[in-house]
Structure formats: structure tokens, C-alpha cells
Amino acid sequence: KEAWLKAYYKELKVLVSSGTFSIEPMLAGETAVPTMETNRVKLLSDGTLDKLKTRIVVRGDLQNKQFLEDKWSPTASFRSLKMFLAHAARLKVRVRQMDFIGAFLQAKVRSRVFIKMPAIYGDLFPDLKAYCGVPIRLVKSMYGMSLSGKYWYQELQEWLLECGFNQSKVIACLFWKNLEDGSMIYLLDYVDDCLYFGTNDVTLKQFENQISGRFDLTLMGQAHWYLSTRIIQAANFDVSLDQSRYCLSIVRKYLDTIGCANVVREHTTPFPLDFIPTVDDNSVDETAAEILSSEYNLDFASCVGALIYLALSRIDIIHAVNKLAKFTRRPGRNHFMALIHVLRYLRDNAYLGISFYSDVERSPIHSMLGNSEMPELSKELFLTFSDSSWNDDVDTGRSTGCY
């Protein structure tokens, strides 16, 4: 009990001392949103206790009727991440990472918002009694506020633009700055987690000092983990990314519990070679599909949905996932077996991903073209491959291309 009380007091003290609240009366028609607590026990890697963590948050379920402002704020997508890493590889630079500490608490609230913390806090902590049990205005954002993400994005955006950064009109969370010496700095933001790189170490260090002076953050060095994706930066500036941890979690969740015999042989193709995706194999109705789902202990739609996100870095399964996604409503036995085959393929090939080469001459595509009948193509600056299959959809007669 004493340990938890210390955790509560520490959280309250940080909020008050950082100027999060202002004691002032509410205007007519304004209401105060109550707060709640989230408690978490943090463990060390060996399983022993690290610390008890308490977070006081605003009740999000009571805000919808009060805050009518647009809540959207841009964040990095997987596509923008791949573009960012590919550009860094081309420029032969190291991608670094920074983490903003309590990002939402560093953003100012841009409207009149009042909250009300439980009066019991004042009884437990008399020195903070003035802020408990009464409406208080938020000066800075708190976790749980529906607008916290937007306020934080606006705070970072305004500072970057003031410092001379340009903002992409297509990817609103991508910023870059052209410096007088010809060097450049790029930054990609996902809420409180940023990737950045620069083409000059001196100007990059100046930027790090500048942003560290404005925000409370941690400079984490070279990037290794972003958007639940592992990033590997080689000595020759090649960059690889993979979702191996997510892939293995899918295998554990869906494959390890299926209701059919385990197959230990290695699977080298995403689909069975004799599988033809067709609606003729659909279950007769949704009830029959549910019976199959129970038989295999496999939620077909849920599994395919998980694979769609994995396919962002696993281009080898894009075609298979695309075909299976057409049968999520009434999958048949052949569809279930094809999906299980995909899961077994992922089990045997969990660590595949995408590589971006700093030198195009080291890429497999360049080698393939150099050994082909058209070696002159290997000298082109932009190369792309796609496969196709003429009239392969037995249901519609359509062709498949660009995969």
C-alpha cells in the first residue's frame, strides 16, 4: 500500500510542478471531466520488480459530447517508413531515433478544458489538496484526452516550422530542412517516437542540441525498432527491416492452436502448388463456415487480417493474402487448408523482410539483369519488377498483375 501511495504522489507532484493545471472558475455551460488512474507493475528482464507506475488520465469515455473539434493528427505509416529508410540508404547515412518523454504533457491545451480529480487525493496528500475535488483548468495536455495527440502534433509541428523545416504536403508527419552548407536533415514522426537523419554530423549534432533544449526527450542513437518493426543498418549503409517478432506472434496465436495434425516438413511456397482460389470451394452458408472454424480452431477473417499487416514487409505473401481475403465471409475447407499452409510457410520463413541497398550494383535485381539477355537495363537508375498471370481467376476470368 505504501509503495502505491508513493507512486500516486509522484504522478500528482509531476503534474502540478510542470504547470499542467490552473485554478480558475468555470464559465457558464462549461463542465469538468473526471479523471481516473491506470496502474502498472513494471518488471525487469529477469522478472523481478522494477517499479510501480501510476498514470492519472482523463476519462475518455466522457469527452465525446464535449469536444466537437476534429481530433485527427498525422502519424507515420509503414509506407512512409519504407520510403524514409530507402532515402537514408541512398544517401549513405545512419538513421537515428528519439523518444519524447511524456509527450502529451509537453503540449499546451488550445481550448478551455476543465477536469476534476477525486477529493480523496487531497485527504491522502494535504500539500496538493488545492487541486483535488474541485474543477481545475488544463494548461497542458493529459493522457486520456481525446485531443492530446493533436495538441502534441501541433506543438512539434510549429516548433519545427519555426526552425526552418519544410513539411511534406503528402506525408504530413515528414519534415526536412536544407541547410546553408548544402546538408539536409530529415525527420519522421509517429506521436512521441521520431526517426531522423542528417547528411552532416556537425549540423545534425546542432539540431539534436536544439531540440533537446526545447523538449524533454531521449536520444536513442541508431534506430533498431520502429512501428513494431526491426531495423538493421549494415556497415555499408544498407538498411533492412522485418516484422519477424510479429510474424512469430501470428504463428503462435493461430498455427500452434489449430485442430489438425502438425506438419514438420519445410514449406517453401506461400500457397500449395495445386491450390486454385475459387468461390466453388466456399461453404454453403455462414453456419457451415462457423463449423469449419470450430473444427480447425481458427478464426479465418481474424487471421487474414493479421496477415494483411504482415504483408507490408513480406512481399512474398502479398498474393496469397490477397486471394484468401476474398473468402473471409464463407471460407471452405480448401481455403482453411490454404491459410494453414501460409501459416506453416511463415513458421519456416519467419525472418524474411525488405532490404534497401546504398549501392544499386549490390542489389539482386542488378545482378539478375546483368546476367540476362538485356544487361543494358542494369544501368538504369529506376528498376521495378512485377509478376502477372493471364486469365488466372477461374471465377471472373480476370488476370492478376503487379505482384
Secondary structure as UniProt FT lines:
FT   HELIX           2..17
FT   TURN            18..19
FT   STRAND          21..22
FT   TURN            28..29
FT   STRAND          32..43
FT   TURN            45..46
FT   STRAND          49..58
FT   HELIX           60..62
FT   TURN            64..66
FT   HELIX           78..91
FT   STRAND          96..100
FT   TURN            101..102
FT   HELIX           103..106
FT   STRAND          114..116
FT   HELIX           120..124
FT   HELIX           126..131
FT   STRAND          135..138
FT   TURN            143..144
FT   TURN            146..147
FT   HELIX           148..162
FT   TURN            163..164
FT   STRAND          166..167
FT   TURN            172..173
FT   STRAND          174..178
FT   TURN            180..181
FT   STRAND          184..190
FT   TURN            191..192
FT   STRAND          193..198
FT   HELIX           201..214
FT   STRAND          217..222
FT   STRAND          225..226
FT   TURN            227..228
FT   STRAND          229..233
FT   TURN            235..236
FT   STRAND          239..242
FT   HELIX           244..250
FT   HELIX           251..255
FT   TURN            256..257
FT   TURN            273..274
FT   HELIX           279..281
FT   HELIX           286..296
FT   HELIX           300..310
FT   TURN            311..313
FT   HELIX           315..317
FT   HELIX           318..324
FT   HELIX           325..327
FT   HELIX           333..348
FT   TURN            350..351
FT   STRAND          354..356
FT   HELIX           360..362
FT   HELIX           364..370
FT   HELIX           375..379
FT   STRAND          388..389
FT   TURN            390..391
FT   TURN            394..396
FT   STRAND          400..401
//
